[in-house]
């Protein structure tokens, strides 16, 4: 949710920002029109209320007339406020000035490529390797759950636990508190994180309980501090969360239907930060640096992508993706596939969640402001396993274990 005063004072800037995210700039005009009517009615109410107080009990008939008029104005205020809030909630978070302007993912900017791609003759697809080594079973998962599910078995299950452990330890060294959050959250929490206005098709909903399954751990970590005020000294507040996540994949019919690259249920380790506004861009770079550190620890080749305005989701004001090189994809020609993302949502989610902090000014605790909120993937387990299997495959059909993970498994090669 955007700052109302920001819209009032800088309407053209907000129009330009939301248009860059392919949203309708006329939303700003609609909001300002409703906002002005709402403000006029509020002033009318306040003026009449003051007049009523002055009147006191001197004129009972007049006081009764004023009381009825106040009820009518109060109802008008409520209706106008509901309408202005509905328009306000449709506005996405404008991109930061540093974000490249572009219409869609084709205009994202590649910042750098890191690591050496493995030299493999006729690299196999991960699913062929994993099926042969009894690491992934999608056939039995289809019997039990349907399409887009899979069992991780044997060394693949151990690799997942090793990745979780590596991510937790790495993030904890930077002050992130480990947490295992709920995977079911209420409507207020999901709405406050900004995912319901345009993204309901992707979300699993349980109407009997009015609960939503999270599509990423950030959706349950952000609302942890709903309606709370941090002290300045408590920021940044950082979490590293592990949970299962659930997505309908409604817009991906016929795409990556086999295997575990695009599934309805997957496990993920997610970083989340609450910061002061002036520190959020620095925190964003920290999240990205931890993601790169993890990829470099696994010795997986990857590239960093600066996401353009038209490819940003509603809450994000800036976003970086990491795409891992997967040599078995694209018919063995290889291609980069997204494994990580990190977003700075500034105060967009914090306003809906009413999460603030109290700053220290000249020794006095005052000046309450909304925090900035950021998220970043540590590991999307399924996709990371794919990258490991394809990059570490051997011509004999085995898979070497990344050196950093070998101590967790007790083996250095999966046969």
Buried (B, 14 or more C-beta within 10 A) or exposed (E): BBBBEEBBEBBEEBBBBBBBBEBEBEBBEBBBEBBEBBBEBBEBBEEBBEEBEEEEEEEEEEBEEBEEBBEEBBEBBEBBBEBBBEBBBBBBBBBBEEBBEBEEEEBBEEEEBBBEEBEBEEBBBBBBBBBEBEBBBBEEBBEEBEEBBBBBBBBBEBBBBBBBBBBBEBBEEBEBEBBEBBBBBBEEBBBBBBBBEEBEEBBBBEEEEEBBBBBBBBBBBBBBBBEEBBEBEEBBBBBBBBBEBBBBBEEEEEEBEEBBBBBBBBBBBBBBBBBBBEBBBEBBEBBBEBBBEBBBBBBBBBBBBBBBBBBBBBBBBBBBBBBBBBBBBEEBEBEBBBBBBBBBBBBBBBBBBEBBBBBEEEEEEEEEBBBBBBBBBBBBBBBBBBBBBBBBBEEEEBBBBBEBBBEBBEEEBBE
